[in-house]
Amino acid sequence: MSIFKFVTGAGEKLGSKVFDMLHEDEDIEQPQSLSPERLNQIREAQIQHRVGSMEDIIVQDFKASVNGDTATVSGKVADQAACDRITMAAGNQIGISNVDCQIEVQNPPAPEAPPTIYYEVQSGDTLGKISKEFLGSAGQYMKIFEANQPLLKDPNKIYVGQTLIIPQG
């Protein structure tokens, strides 16, 4: 149970997704004003959708709630890697700067297991550059790409402020 920090202005922008989530009977040609409560609901739905699209992660009783810039995620997963990816999915949403992770890990890592490394993308970074720094070789960049699926759609598209999981070993 931890709170993770993210860059509020970084993350997946909701853009047209906001309009997709509004009621169908609303006129999207007219300017829309969203209450903070409605924006929280939209962000919750986006996190639910993102976690639901992670086909390789099984999460029981998943719940996401958003209050301003803080997302709280809960549920049960098999391992720490799944927990980390869900936390990343919630934190890499625009407007979210904190993730309160209340996810129960059924098979926690052994005490001697290395801790998860999180990295905030800086200006000029590429997955190759990050890979060279943390994994010893730029050629290992696909390990980072795969560890951050489905958050990353293309290994050439990362952005400043995005938080990535750096795989161990």
N, C-alpha and C positions, 0 to 999 in steps of 0.2 A: 504494500500500500504506500504509494509515493506520489508526490506532485512533481511533474516534469515541466520545465520551462521551454517555451517556443517563441519564435519571433512573430509578434502579432500581425505585422503587415505582410509576412511571407505566407505561403501556403496556396492551396488550390483556391482560385477565385470562384465565387459562386456564379457570377455573370448571368447568362441566360438561364442557368439552373434555377435561379430565384423565380423567374417567370414560370418555369415549368412546374414549380411547387405551389404557386399561387392558385387560387380557385379558377377553374376554367371559365367561369362566367365573368371574370374581371377583364376589362379592356386594357390589353397590354400596350395599346397605342397611347394611352393617357399616363402621365407621370404617376408613379406609385410611391407611397410613403409607407415604410414598414415600421411598425412599433418594435421596440426592443424585444418584446415577448415573441412576436412573429419571427423576428430574425433568429432568436434562440431556437424556435421550432424548426426553422429551415436548416440551421446548422446541425441540429440533432438528426434530422432526416438525412442530411448529407453524410454524416458520420455512420449512421445505420446502414445506408446504401453502400458506402465504401467498405465497411467491415463485411457486409453481406456478400460483396463481390470477391472476397478473398476465399477462393474455392478450396485452398489447401489448409485453411484454418477452421477447426470446429470449435465453436464457442457456445456454451450452454447459457441460457438465461441472459443473453447480452442486453444491456441497457446503456444508452447514452443520454446524458442530460447536459444542457448548456445553460449557463447563467453568465451573461456578458462575455468576458474573454476566457472563461474557465469551462472546460468540458470535464465531466465526470463519467468514467466508463466503469462498468461492472459486469460480472459474469464469471464463468469458469472455463479455463482452458487446460490443455494437457501439459504444456511446457512454457518455459520462460520466453522462448523465441516467439511463440504465438502472442503472448502478452505484450512483448516489445513491439511487434508489428501493429497490433491494435492501438497501442498508445501512439505510435507514429501516425497512423491513419487519422486519429482524432486531432493530434497536434499540428499536422500539416494542412490545416484548413485556415483560410484567411480569417483573421479576427480572433483566433484562438491563441492565447499566450501561455495558458497553463492547462495541464491535463492531470486531473486527480485520478490516478489509476487505483481502482478498488477491485481489480480482477484477481480471482483466486486461481493460483497455479497448482494443479493437482500433483504434478511431479516436479517439485522445485529443484533447481540445479544443486549439484553437490557443493559443499562449502568451499572446496578448492577450485571450483570452476571460475574462470575469469569473468569479471563483470562485463555487462553489455557496454559497448563503447558507442556513444552518440556523437555525431559530428555535425556542426552547423556549417553549411556551405558558405564560403567566402568568395569575394570577387576574384575572378580569374581561375577558380577551381574547375577541374574536370574530374570525372570518375577515375581516369588514369592517374592524375596527380594525387588524388586522395589515396588511391590504391598504393602508389609508390611510397607515400608517407607511412601508411598504416600496415600494409601487407608486404612491403619490400619490393614490389614490382608493379609497374604501370599495367602490365599485361594481366594482372589479376582483377581488373576493374569489373569484369562480369560477376565476380563474387559479390561485390557491393550492390551491383544492379539487381541481382537475383535476391539478395537479402532484403531488398526494399520493394519487392513486388507486392501488390500491383500499384503501389504509390508512384513508381517511376514507369513511364510508358516507353521511354526511349533513353538509352544510355548516354546520348548526347544532349539531353535536355534536363539539366538541373538548374536551380536558381538560387541566388544569394538569399540566405536566411533559412533555407530549407534544412530540416534536420534529417540526417541519415543514420541508419544503423550500420556499424562497421562489423562485419562478421569476424569471428575468432577462428583461427586455424584453417 
